[in-house]
Amino acid sequence: MVVAAWGVKAAAQRLSVRHNQLPGRTPKQRPRATSSSSKQPVVRFIHRPDRDYKPNNPKWLVEAASWKPDDIPQELLLECPALTAFKEQAAAMFTLELGSSECRQQLFALDKAFPHYLNHGSYGATFRLALEVQSWYRQLMEQEPVRFMETVAMAGLVRAVADVAGFVGASWQDVVPVVNATAAVNAVVASLQLGRGDLLLMSNATYPAVRSTLARAAAAAGAGLLELSFELEDLMDEERVLACFRGALAAGGRRLKLAVLDHVVSFPPVVLPVAQICSMCRDAGVPVLVDGAHAVGSLPDLALPSLGCTYYTSNLHKWMCTPKGAALLWVHPSRQDAVKPLVVSHGYGLGFRGEFLWQGTADITPWLAVPACLAVLQALQQQRPSVAQKHAEGKLCIATVAASTSTLPLTTH
Ligand SMILES: Cc1ncc(COP(=O)(O)O)c(C=O)c1O
């Protein structure tokens, strides 16, 4: 009731300010204030918010954004007992034959009636252990929401980001969490200061949602798109891929402001020679965004910084088998000041990491389950170093079947 009354008063005050500020209107002589309801509103103009606006960043987020992975207070780093037990037993557990139905049932929660799940490329099946860890965190969240969100969740998130950064050969400072690759691509594209006549390079094999992101940004800025048209045979041949990109860079010239290329094309699922393409783009002065939506968990020995791109994103909920809603964005240090999350929230002004860590209240348990997925992948790796290869073989096999029946662009996944 008190809150409602305050709201009505505040609205009335706002209206009275507007009324008196209409151009050409002389403020009416007000009768002397007799009660608090006729008090003059106190207003403050912030004409230069870029310089003069000071956000109220919550202390817990400022702290979380400043943590180095090794500085996270130990008492906040909680580990699900199921994960602890898994780590202890991992060696024994993975004496299972990889690919066997028994192994599949241990690893995944897939319906027994639908055991041959190859399509982690659309929405990966989640590791059973990760689901268990996620639901453990969810219980903690509901037991004490404030403490969880502002302490345990932040600590777990910072730790998980550092772990995954290590997994992809990157520094923890250069990796931020996002919910999916689409959000990362949107954030990167929104950070470009596009102008009339600029060009964004994509191809007919670029993922449709990514193509649309580029199209919307270009249309809004009066910029254009340069679309590389691959034939299926081009994509199967590295030299032809490189020649196509060389031609596109020559055609776009200095107007090109960004090149977007897939690390693993979603269809057909071929691995592009990303490092060579990045090198050509660098020589041409064109920044590259690598869409590695299918890469992490599928390609072995990733070392993102060595690829030579400016931006890299990968879903973790495809081939790393995390719960849905976990993806990473890696940004070269030279561009981190410019790249902002799409959602402005409590981290405003805290820099690259602080701004991405919190984008409004959300369920970040998919990210908190990332260490569990890393533990499973590590155990699989020990069992069979080429497990990632096996994933890739599965994808190539699908590609070969599909390639014999279709032409590009084929499907969205
Ligand atoms: C190459 C590629 N990029 C981006 C995406 C988008 O992923 P998400 O929907 O998780 O953002 C996909 C999804 O299949 C994809 O295959």
The ligand as a Gaussian input file, in Angstrom:
#p B3LYP/6-31G(d) Opt

LIG

0 1
 C       27.211000     -23.163000     -37.281000
 C       26.190000     -22.745000     -36.285000
 N       26.243000     -21.503000     -35.794000
 C       25.374000     -21.069000     -34.864000
 C       24.379000     -21.901000     -34.400000
 C       23.410000     -21.354000     -33.414000
 O       23.435000     -22.033000     -32.213000
 P       22.457000     -21.566000     -31.038000
 O       21.068000     -21.746000     -31.551000
 O       22.778000     -22.452000     -29.903000
 O       22.751000     -20.137000     -30.785000
 C       24.261000     -23.199000     -34.893000
 C       23.195000     -24.115000     -34.404000
 O       22.945000     -25.172000     -34.893000
 C       25.181000     -23.633000     -35.866000
 O       25.109000     -24.857000     -36.388000

